Amino acid sequence: MIQPGITLLLILAVFSSICQQAPATSTRQYELGTTYSYHYTAAVLLNEAPPLFSQNATKARGTDVGYQITAIVELTPVWQNPSDAAHMLFELLMSNPKLSVRSRKAQQPDGFIDHSSPLDDAQSTAVYIDWNDGIISHIYAFESESVSLNNLKKGIASLFQLQTSGIEIHELDASGNCTATYNSLGGRTFLKVKSNCQFRRPTSSFSQSQKILGLASVSSQQTKFNLKSDSDVVDTLISTEVHAVRVKLRSQAGASVISRQHLRLNGESKSNKKFPAASLAKAVESIKMSTNVNLIGDNLQLVEELVDACETSSCKSLKKAVNDLRKNLQTSNVATPSGAGAFGKLLPIVRRSSKVDILALLKDSKNKPILPQLMDVVAAAQTHESYTAAIEAINFQSQDIDLAERFLQVVSLSTHPSEDILNGLLTLSKKIKSEKLSETALLSLAAVTRTFASHPEKASSPLVARIHKYVIDNLEACSKEDCKQMYMRVLRNLGSVEMLPILLAHIDSTDRKTSVWAVKAVRALPTSVFLDDRVKDKLQRVYFQMGRPYDSSARTLALDTLLEHEPDETFLLEVLTSLSMGGSENLELNTYTLQRLQESAENDPILHSKLKQLLSDRPFLNTYHVFAQNGMSTTFSRVLYRNIDGNGTFSSSTEAVNKMMKRAAFDVYVRNSEDAFQLLSVGLFTGGLGSLMGFSSTESEEEEEATAGMEVTLAGVQLRPIVFFTGQGELMGHVWSGTASERTTALQATVLLQDHRQAVVLQSGFIAVLDIRGSVSFDFGGEIQISIWNRNSHSVVEDIAAWQLDGSLRLDTPFVKSSIDFTSSAASRVDFVNDVSFANGILLCLRMGQAEFHINYIVQKRESIPGTKHWIHKKKKRKDFIPGRTFKLNDQNSGFCNEMFPKT
């Protein structure tokens, strides 16, 4: 018989063992059957991006625009896992939501006052949160809940995803998948900092492949929270996040959004809401049966809501917008601020228009005078509707190819092409019969394919493989060199590393023009290609003519490419040695090489150091024979502008043969500390003119009929070369008729260079949308006067362009709309005046000038509440003056100019 004392001891021992197995927690969690009532506030403010250099950033930015939402939030644990006390299902109910707006009538300066809105009538429902020791894996919302209110509740629910130990973990919340770092600030106060947030849901965002034309953003997200003294229940919480976005090439243009959330515990009360169940799934089913509604499972990530960004009163139909902008869309306004501005205003309207509306616009006879400008906008829109409408409106089999070619040229600069557009271009390129238009279509197809494949997830697309095969098959079928040269240009636009073996083989073509185009195509390949020893070896063989002769243009292009990609000491030594050998047959090449070495060394400190060391170690190279090259060829670079964002430069080069210009290039680059981008390249080429001017030919490459032309590369896209004349008869026809003495437009269009859309996801449950569109409207043209009797020529090349950047950061919901819009614009021109005298030898004077211009900047902030009279509009302007200037090119050019135009 067991004694009572022993029985008591056994009971105590068993009880003790059970207590030891229970989890040890120092404080209590949220309790089942208790409702925690919070006062909730969320404010969102839009403003300009903070100044880069300012001690008083707030004042410098000006007033912001935005709103605040207040509500009562009740958090009630309605289920607890029987086997895990830390795993609960919370019911989150938001009641009495109220919108407040900025007002001077508020109690505090720049404070908020309540305002009626559609939010007042919103029927809010509960959302259920799967919460496990501070981690939220799922939520369950009513199927009938609106997207905006559901997002708002996800933002509130995310505030309860908290940890109380100093750790770094990955969390999925309203902002996406983030790295969350927790630190204790002492007592019951903690700080949570989020970084590297990756939003995993589909949005309307897109970006372009050229990073230098994109945006730079800075984000900061942190939450400071206090827990109750006797439990791990949130007592107060303040969450703040800031996102500032700037245009890389113009940091003054940008916007920022600040989002703040605040929770304050008002009190606790008992609740009868309990759903006992063995599992979470059964608990959710019990709730469904109890509420008689369907619950949809989801995670905390927000869903972008498609809300029409324009107000009913300001949204224009496509037809009305074109009528309002008709004057600015005239051809005479191309390359002007009004023309670029009209393009910027019309583009978003075209992007949201139907195919029927766009097609009606293009076929309307009233729009025929402005049809080229309309086609620019339609091509830049890059929607399925705009592309198919243009294809139906254009007759690609017509003898007049101007409109079709302009459309294809603008399409080739697509910033985010779809597979539909790419497939459409492939189909179209197979149908066109005109040789010139067919080449433009192939060049466009290749350029768009390159942009499409620049996104890693699209590079392996079967469509890309089909296009590659189509191009290769056509190249192999070429029986004439003209055909091969065209496909070298196509491969240049395609920019595919896979085509490298084909290009290297064509560099060794017996036809010199094919060889030159193959070198140009290799030069356009990604930088990684030039780490390949095969490429460097081939280019060095071309420059030094190892094994066979190469065209002088191929040699200079090979030199340029090698100098741009970290040349080693051995190559540089061989170049310097070749300069010391001299020889009249290498005079122009050596002159070009010396000037290119000097120019590259000025811009590349590493190359400068290598050359300095080589010359120091080998005094026999630091001599007159190396540095006294006196040919007509020339190359130099100058700075167009320089600011904190980077600089713009132009590079001019002229390759001469037999005292005549053979190839001239004018390249414009934009650069920053991370990247460089060739914005424009205009090249002139001639051949067979030496005998016409009375000079004997010493190179086999001059044994050809007289020819001259121009090639343009715009934003890295090679356009179809333009031939001015072929043969002396055609040349003399221009001279006698004077057709070249009048200004002729060589290239005219408005294109989209910067195109970026970004969904800025806020933890507070809102998604702001940033749109950036940068357009360039240009008119390249010129005139030339040739006098056979005076044996001279005078030519003027005009590069006229207008640039406009349109940006907006919008936060649109069904109950309030806020936005900040900014516009930056400028227009300028650069003139090249070229005088050549060949009466007694050759004298060439090149003069270059840039006209004065203004940079205009406008910021507008707006806010409205649908269904009410609330409307805020703030506007400010700024104008910066840029004086005109002329550029000193080089000493040789200055000497020729002084001789041709002596000062009296």
Residue pairs with C-beta under 8 A, 6 or more apart in sequence:
23 85
23 86
27 227
27 230
27 231
27 232
28 230
28 231
28 232
28 233
29 85
29 86
29 88
29 133
29 231
29 232
29 233
30 36
30 75
30 77
30 88
30 90
30 131
30 231
30 232
30 233
31 77
32 77
32 78
32 79
32 80
32 88
32 274
33 77
33 270
33 271
33 272
33 273
33 274
34 76
34 77
34 268
34 269
34 270
34 271
35 74
35 75
35 76
35 268
35 269
35 270
35 271
35 273
36 74
36 75
36 76
36 233
36 265
36 268
37 72
37 73
37 74
37 265
37 266
37 267
37 268
37 269
38 72
38 73
38 74
38 75
38 234
38 263
38 264
38 265
38 266
39 70
39 72
39 73
39 263
39 264
39 266
40 70
40 71
40 72
40 73
40 94
40 156
40 261
40 262
40 263
41 68
41 69
41 70
41 260
41 261
41 262
42 68
42 69
42 70
42 152
42 155
42 259
42 260
42 261
42 262
42 764
42 765
43 66
43 67
43 68
43 69
43 112
43 258
43 259
43 260
44 66
44 67
44 68
44 257
44 258
44 259
44 260
44 762
44 764
44 766
44 768
44 811
44 818
45 64
45 65
45 66
45 257
45 258
45 259
46 64
46 65
46 66
46 255
46 256
46 257
46 768
46 809
46 811
46 818
46 819
46 820
46 861
47 61
47 62
47 63
47 64
47 65
47 255
47 256
47 257
47 258
47 820
47 861
48 61
48 62
48 254
48 255
48 256
48 820
48 822
48 859
49 61
49 244
49 245
49 246
49 251
49 254
49 255
49 256
50 57
50 60
50 61
50 244
50 256
51 57
51 60
51 61
52 251
52 644
54 60
61 256
62 859
62 874
62 876
63 110
63 861
63 874
64 102
64 110
64 258
64 861
65 102
65 818
65 819
65 820
65 861
65 862
65 863
65 872
65 874
66 102
66 258
66 811
66 818
66 863
67 99
67 100
67 101
67 102
67 112
67 816
67 818
67 863
68 99
68 100
68 101
68 112
69 97
69 98
69 99
69 100
69 119
69 152
70 97
70 98
70 100
71 94
71 95
71 96
71 97
71 98
72 94
72 95
72 96
72 266
73 92
73 93
73 94
73 95
73 156
73 263
74 91
74 92
74 93
74 95
75 90
75 91
75 92
75 160
76 90
76 91
76 93
76 271
76 273
77 88
77 89
77 90
77 91
78 89
78 90
78 91
78 128
78 273
78 274
78 275
78 283
78 287
79 88
79 89
79 274
79 275
79 276
79 277
79 280
79 283
80 87
80 88
80 89
81 87
81 88
81 279
81 280
82 278
84 132
86 132
86 133
87 131
87 132
87 133
87 280
88 131
88 132
89 128
89 129
89 130
89 131
89 275
89 280
89 283
89 284
90 128
90 129
90 131
90 160
91 126
91 127
91 128
91 129
91 273
92 126
92 127
92 128
92 129
92 153
92 156
92 157
93 124
93 126
94 124
94 149
94 152
94 153
94 156
95 124
97 119
97 120
97 122
97 124
97 152
98 114
98 119
98 120
99 114
99 115
99 116
99 117
99 119
99 120
99 815
99 816
99 865
100 112
100 113
100 114
100 115
101 112
101 113
101 115
101 816
101 863
101 865
101 870
101 872
102 110
102 111
102 112
102 863
102 872
103 111
103 112
103 113
105 113
106 112
106 113
115 865
115 868
115 870
116 865
116 868
117 815
117 816
117 865
117 866
117 867
117 868
118 814
118 815
118 865
118 866
118 867
119 815
119 816
122 146
122 149
122 815
124 149
125 141
125 142
125 144
125 145
125 293
126 142
127 139
127 140
127 141
127 142
127 145
127 150
127 153
127 154
127 157
128 139
128 140
128 141
128 284
128 287
128 295
129 136
129 138
129 139
129 157
129 160
130 136
130 137
130 138
130 139
130 140
130 280
131 160
134 161
134 162
134 163
134 164
135 161
135 171
136 157
136 158
136 160
136 161
136 173
136 300
137 299
138 297
138 298
138 299
139 153
139 154
139 157
139 297
139 298
139 299
139 300
140 284
140 287
140 295
140 296
140 297
140 298
141 150
141 153
141 295
141 296
141 298
142 291
142 293
142 294
142 295
142 296
143 293
143 294
143 295
143 296
144 293
146 814
147 303
147 305
148 305
148 813
148 814
148 815
150 303
151 174
151 302
151 303
151 305
151 765
151 766
151 767
152 764
152 765
152 766
153 765
154 174
154 300
154 301
154 302
154 765
155 174
155 261
155 302
155 762
155 763
155 764
155 765
155 766
156 261
156 765
157 174
157 300
158 173
158 174
158 175
158 300
158 763
159 223
159 234
159 237
159 239
159 261
159 263
159 763
160 234
161 171
161 173
161 300
162 182
162 190
162 192
162 223
162 225
162 234
163 169
163 180
163 182
163 192
164 182
164 184
164 190
164 227
164 232
165 182
166 182
166 183
166 184
167 181
167 182
168 179
168 180
168 181
168 182
169 179
169 180
169 182
170 177
170 178
170 179
170 180
171 177
171 178
171 180
171 194
172 178
172 299
172 300
172 301
173 300
173 301
173 763
174 300
174 301
174 302
174 761
174 762
174 763
174 764
174 765
175 194
175 197
175 199
175 221
175 241
175 761
175 762
175 763
176 197
176 198
176 199
176 200
176 201
176 301
176 761
177 197
177 198
177 199
177 200
178 194
178 195
178 196
178 197
178 198
178 221
179 194
179 195
179 196
180 192
180 193
180 194
181 192
181 193
181 194
181 195
182 190
182 191
182 192
183 190
183 191
183 193
184 190
184 191
185 191
185 224
188 226
188 227
188 228
188 229
188 235
189 224
189 225
189 226
190 224
190 225
190 226
190 227
191 222
191 223
191 224
192 222
192 223
192 224
192 225
193 221
193 222
193 223
194 221
194 222
194 223
194 241
194 763
195 219
195 221
197 219
197 221
197 761
199 301
199 759
199 761
200 301
201 301
201 302
201 303
201 304
202 304
203 304
203 759
203 761
203 767
204 304
204 757
204 759
204 769
205 757
205 758
205 759
206 415
206 416
206 755
206 756
206 757
207 214
207 416
207 756
207 757
207 758
208 214
208 415
208 416
208 451
208 754
208 755
208 756
209 451
209 454
209 455
210 677
210 715
210 716
211 248
211 674
211 675
212 248
212 249
212 646
212 670
212 671
212 672
212 674
212 675
212 676
212 677
213 248
213 249
213 677
213 753
213 754
213 774
214 248
214 754
214 756
215 245
215 246
215 247
215 248
215 254
215 756
215 758
215 770
215 772
216 245
216 246
216 247
216 248
216 251
217 243
217 244
217 245
217 246
217 758
218 242
218 243
218 244
219 241
219 242
219 243
219 244
220 240
220 241
220 242
221 239
221 240
221 241
221 242
221 763
222 239
222 240
222 241
223 237
223 238
223 239
223 240
224 237
224 238
224 239
225 234
225 236
225 237
225 238
226 234
226 235
226 236
226 237
227 233
227 234
227 235
228 234
228 235
228 265
233 265
234 263
234 265
235 264
235 265
236 262
236 263
236 264
236 265
237 261
237 262
237 263
238 260
238 261
238 262
239 260
239 261
239 262
239 763
239 764
240 258
240 259
240 260
241 258
241 259
241 762
241 763
241 764
242 256
242 257
242 258
242 259
243 256
243 257
243 760
243 762
243 768
244 254
244 255
244 256
245 254
245 255
245 256
245 758
245 760
245 770
245 809
246 253
246 254
247 253
247 254
247 754
247 772
247 774
247 805
247 807
248 645
248 646
248 672
249 645
249 646
249 670
249 672
250 645
250 805
250 824
251 644
251 645
252 824
252 857
253 805
253 807
253 822
253 824
253 857
254 807
254 822
255 770
255 807
255 808
255 809
255 820
255 822
256 809
257 760
257 762
257 768
257 809
257 811
259 762
259 763
259 764
259 766
260 764
261 763
261 764
275 283
275 286
275 287
275 290
277 283
277 285
277 286
284 295
284 297
287 295
288 294
288 295
302 761
302 765
302 767
304 759
304 767
305 767
305 813
305 814
307 812
307 813
307 814
307 817
308 315
308 812
309 769
309 810
309 812
309 817
309 819
311 817
311 864
316 324
316 349
317 357
318 349
318 350
318 353
318 357
318 358
318 361
319 357
319 360
319 361
321 345
321 346
321 349
322 329
322 346
322 361
322 367
322 370
322 374
325 342
325 345
325 346
326 370
327 333
327 338
328 338
328 339
328 341
328 342
329 339
329 342
329 346
329 370
329 373
329 374
330 369
330 370
330 373
331 369
331 370
331 372
331 373
331 748
333 339
333 342
334 373
334 748
334 749
334 750
334 777
334 778
334 779
335 748
335 777
335 778
335 779
335 800
335 801
335 802
335 827
336 777
336 802
336 827
337 802
337 804
337 825
337 826
337 827
337 856
339 373
339 750
339 777
339 802
340 750
340 775
340 776
340 777
340 802
340 803
340 804
340 825
340 827
341 804
341 823
341 825
342 373
343 373
343 376
343 377
343 380
343 750
343 775
343 777
343 804
344 773
344 775
344 804
344 806
344 823
345 806
346 377
347 377
347 380
347 381
347 752
347 773
347 775
348 771
348 773
350 358
350 377
350 378
350 381
350 383
350 386
351 381
351 382
351 383
351 386
353 385
353 386
354 385
355 384
355 385
355 386
355 388
355 389
358 378
358 385
358 386
358 389
358 390
359 389
359 392
359 393
361 367
361 374
362 371
362 374
362 375
362 378
362 389
362 390
362 393
363 393
367 374
371 403
372 402
372 403
372 406
372 748
372 749
373 750
375 390
375 394
375 403
375 406
375 407
375 410
376 406
376 410
376 749
376 750
376 751
377 750
378 386
378 389
378 390
378 407
379 386
379 390
379 407
379 408
379 410
379 411
380 410
380 413
380 414
380 750
380 751
380 752
380 775
381 387
382 414
382 415
382 416
382 417
382 418
382 421
384 418
384 420
384 421
387 411
387 420
387 421
387 424
388 424
390 407
391 424
391 428
394 403
394 404
394 407
395 404
396 404
396 428
396 431
396 432
396 437
397 432
397 433
397 434
398 404
399 434
401 434
401 436
401 437
401 440
404 437
404 440
405 436
405 437
405 440
405 720
406 749
408 437
408 440
408 441
408 443
408 444
409 440
409 444
409 714
409 719
409 749
410 749
410 750
410 751
410 752
411 421
411 425
411 444
411 448
412 443
412 444
412 447
412 448
412 493
412 717
412 719
413 447
413 714
413 715
413 717
413 751
413 752
413 753
414 421
414 447
414 448
414 451
415 451
415 752
415 753
415 754
415 755
416 451
416 755
417 448
417 451
417 452
419 452
419 458
419 461
419 463
421 448
422 445
422 448
422 449
422 452
422 463
422 467
423 463
425 441
425 444
425 445
425 448
426 445
426 463
426 466
426 467
426 470
428 441
429 438
429 441
429 442
429 445
432 438
432 441
436 720
439 486
439 489
439 720
440 719
440 720
442 471
442 486
442 487
442 490
443 489
443 490
443 493
443 717
443 718
443 719
443 720
445 467
445 490
446 467
446 471
446 490
446 491
446 492
446 493
446 494
447 493
447 494
447 717
447 718
449 464
449 467
449 494
450 493
450 494
450 495
450 496
452 458
452 461
452 464
453 459
453 461
453 464
453 496
458 464
468 494
468 496
468 498
468 499
471 487
471 490
471 491
471 494
472 499
472 502
474 487
475 484
475 487
475 491
475 502
478 484
478 487
481 509
481 511
481 513
481 514
484 506
484 509
484 511
484 514
485 511
485 513
485 514
485 517
488 503
488 506
488 514
488 517
488 518
488 520
488 521
489 517
489 520
489 521
489 718
489 720
489 721
491 499
491 502
491 503
491 521
492 517
492 520
492 521
492 524
492 718
493 524
493 717
493 718
495 524
495 525
495 526
496 525
497 525
497 526
497 528
497 529
499 521
500 522
500 525
500 529
500 532
500 534
500 535
503 518
503 521
503 522
503 525
504 518
504 522
504 534
504 535
504 538
506 514
506 515
506 517
506 518
507 515
507 518
507 519
507 522
507 538
507 542
507 554
508 515
508 548
509 515
509 518
512 550
512 551
512 554
512 701
513 551
515 550
515 551
515 554
516 551
516 553
516 554
516 557
519 539
519 542
519 554
519 557
519 558
519 561
520 557
522 529
522 535
522 538
522 539
522 561
523 557
523 560
523 561
524 716
524 718
527 565
529 535
530 536
530 561
530 565
536 562
536 565
536 571
539 558
539 561
539 562
540 546
540 558
540 562
540 571
540 574
541 547
542 550
542 554
542 555
542 558
543 555
543 558
543 559
543 562
543 575
544 574
544 578
545 555
550 558
551 701
552 588
552 589
552 655
552 657
552 662
552 699
552 701
553 655
553 662
553 663
555 589
556 589
556 592
556 593
556 596
556 653
556 655
556 663
559 575
559 592
559 593
559 596
560 596
562 571
563 596
563 597
563 600
563 607
564 600
566 606
567 607
567 610
569 610
569 613
569 614
572 607
572 610
572 611
572 614
573 614
573 618
575 593
575 597
576 611
576 614
576 615
576 618
576 621
576 626
577 621
578 586
578 590
578 593
579 590
579 593
579 594
579 625
579 626
579 629
580 620
580 621
580 623
580 625
580 626
582 590
582 625
585 698
587 629
587 630
587 631
588 631
588 632
588 633
588 655
588 656
588 657
589 633
590 629
590 631
591 629
591 630
591 631
591 632
591 633
591 634
592 631
592 633
592 634
592 635
592 653
592 655
593 629
594 626
594 627
594 629
595 633
595 634
595 635
595 636
595 890
596 635
596 653
597 611
599 635
599 636
599 637
599 651
600 607
601 607
601 608
601 611
602 608
602 637
603 637
614 621
615 621
615 622
616 622
631 656
632 654
632 656
632 659
632 661
632 842
632 844
633 653
633 654
633 655
633 656
634 652
634 653
634 654
634 889
634 890
634 892
634 893
635 651
635 652
635 653
635 654
636 651
636 652
636 653
636 889
636 890
637 649
637 650
637 651
637 652
638 649
638 650
638 652
638 887
638 889
639 647
639 648
639 649
640 647
640 648
640 649
640 650
640 668
640 850
641 647
641 648
641 882
642 648
645 672
646 670
646 671
646 672
646 673
647 670
647 671
647 672
648 668
648 669
648 670
648 671
648 679
649 668
649 669
649 671
650 666
650 667
650 668
650 669
651 665
651 666
651 667
651 669
652 664
652 665
652 666
652 667
652 846
652 848
652 889
653 663
653 664
653 665
654 661
654 663
654 664
655 661
655 662
655 663
655 664
656 662
657 690
657 699
657 701
657 702
658 690
658 695
658 696
658 697
658 698
658 699
658 702
659 690
659 695
659 838
659 841
659 842
660 686
660 689
660 690
660 693
660 695
660 842
661 684
661 686
661 844
662 685
662 686
662 687
663 683
663 684
663 685
663 686
664 683
664 684
664 685
665 681
665 682
665 683
665 684
666 680
666 681
666 682
666 683
666 832
667 678
667 680
667 681
667 682
668 678
668 679
668 680
668 681
669 676
669 677
669 678
669 679
670 676
670 677
670 679
671 677
677 715
677 716
678 713
678 715
678 716
679 714
679 715
679 753
680 712
680 713
680 714
680 715
680 799
681 712
681 713
681 714
682 710
682 711
682 712
682 780
682 797
682 799
683 710
683 711
683 712
683 713
684 708
684 709
684 710
685 707
685 708
685 709
685 710
685 711
686 707
686 708
687 701
687 702
687 704
687 705
687 706
687 707
687 708
688 702
688 703
688 704
688 705
688 706
688 707
689 706
689 708
690 696
690 697
690 702
691 697
691 702
692 706
692 728
692 731
693 791
693 838
694 838
697 703
705 726
705 727
705 728
706 725
706 726
706 727
706 728
706 731
707 723
707 725
707 726
707 727
708 723
708 724
708 725
708 731
709 721
709 722
709 723
709 724
710 721
710 722
710 724
710 746
711 718
711 719
711 721
711 722
712 719
712 722
712 746
712 747
712 780
713 719
714 747
714 751
715 751
715 753
719 747
722 746
724 734
724 740
725 731
725 733
725 734
733 739
734 740
734 786
735 786
735 788
740 783
740 784
740 785
740 786
741 783
741 784
741 785
742 783
743 781
743 782
743 783
743 796
743 798
744 781
744 782
744 783
745 779
745 780
745 781
746 780
746 781
746 782
747 778
747 779
747 780
747 781
748 778
748 779
748 780
748 781
749 777
749 778
750 775
750 776
750 777
750 778
751 775
751 776
751 778
752 773
752 774
752 775
753 774
753 775
753 776
754 772
754 773
754 774
754 775
754 805
755 772
755 773
755 774
756 770
756 771
756 772
756 773
757 769
757 770
757 771
757 772
758 769
758 770
759 767
759 768
759 769
759 770
760 767
760 768
760 769
760 770
760 809
761 767
762 768
766 811
766 813
767 811
768 809
768 810
768 811
769 809
769 810
769 811
769 812
770 807
770 808
770 809
771 806
771 807
771 808
771 810
772 805
772 806
772 807
773 805
773 806
773 807
774 803
774 804
774 805
774 806
775 803
775 804
775 806
776 801
776 802
776 803
777 801
777 802
777 803
777 804
778 799
778 800
778 801
778 802
779 798
779 800
779 801
780 797
780 798
780 799
780 800
781 797
781 798
781 800
782 795
782 796
782 797
782 798
782 832
783 795
783 796
784 793
784 794
784 795
784 796
785 793
785 794
785 795
786 793
787 793
790 839
791 837
791 838
791 839
792 835
792 836
792 837
792 838
792 839
793 834
793 835
793 836
794 833
794 834
794 835
795 833
795 834
795 835
796 831
796 832
796 833
796 834
797 831
797 832
797 834
798 829
798 830
798 831
799 829
799 830
799 831
799 832
800 827
800 828
800 829
801 827
801 828
801 829
802 825
802 826
802 827
803 825
803 826
803 827
804 823
804 824
804 825
805 822
805 823
805 824
805 825
806 821
806 822
806 823
807 821
807 822
807 823
808 819
808 820
808 821
808 822
809 819
809 820
810 817
810 818
810 819
811 817
811 818
811 819
812 818
812 819
814 866
815 865
815 866
816 863
816 864
816 865
816 866
817 862
817 863
817 864
817 865
817 866
818 862
818 863
819 861
819 862
819 863
820 859
820 860
820 861
820 862
821 859
821 860
821 861
821 862
822 857
822 858
822 859
822 860
823 856
823 857
823 858
824 855
824 856
824 857
824 858
825 855
825 856
826 853
826 854
826 855
826 856
826 882
827 853
828 850
828 851
828 852
828 853
828 882
829 850
829 851
830 848
830 849
830 850
830 851
831 848
831 849
831 851
832 846
832 847
832 848
833 846
833 847
833 848
833 849
834 844
834 845
834 846
834 847
835 844
835 845
835 900
835 901
836 842
836 843
836 844
836 845
837 843
837 844
837 900
843 896
843 899
843 900
844 893
844 896
845 893
845 896
845 897
845 900
845 901
846 889
846 893
846 897
847 886
847 897
848 886
848 887
848 889
849 884
849 885
849 886
849 887
850 884
850 885
850 886
850 887
851 884
852 881
852 882
852 883
852 884
853 882
853 884
854 879
854 880
854 881
854 882
855 879
855 880
855 882
856 877
856 878
856 879
857 877
857 878
857 879
857 880
858 875
858 876
858 877
858 878
859 875
859 876
860 873
860 874
860 875
861 872
861 873
861 874
861 875
862 871
862 872
862 873
862 874
863 870
863 871
863 872
864 870
864 871
864 872
888 894
